[in-house]
Amino acid sequence: MATKTCCVCGRTAHGQQWWNRDKGYGLCLDCAAAWIMKHHDTAEFERSYGKAGVHWGKDNPALARLIVQISEEARKTPKPTFKNLPQLPQGIGPEFLHLLGITE
């Protein structure tokens, strides 16, 4: 798995190089989640940072795709809750969703 430096926070980022990023730089899962959940514009995000689980979040592709799904739901629903989310992958619990601003 290719490791890079997160272009936002400087931590380790996992994924293939995206053409729109300087060589050796990508986006870590935490910064990706923060951007997506703030802006809810997954199309713009993908143009800038690449595909979930491929160019970012490759260390946990199921979680990367879940973040995108949650953001898509948040665009439709003003305040996403545990009840209106897609099925969570094993090991992803409420503590992570609270970080994304999702409550019961």
PyMOL commands that set and color helices and strands:
alter all, ss='L'
color gray80, all
select helices_A, chain A and resi 29-39+42-49+61-76+82-84+94-99
alter helices_A, ss='H'
color red, helices_A
select strands_A, chain A and resi 3-6+12-14+25-26
alter strands_A, ss='S'
color yellow, strands_A
deselect
rebuild
show_as cartoon
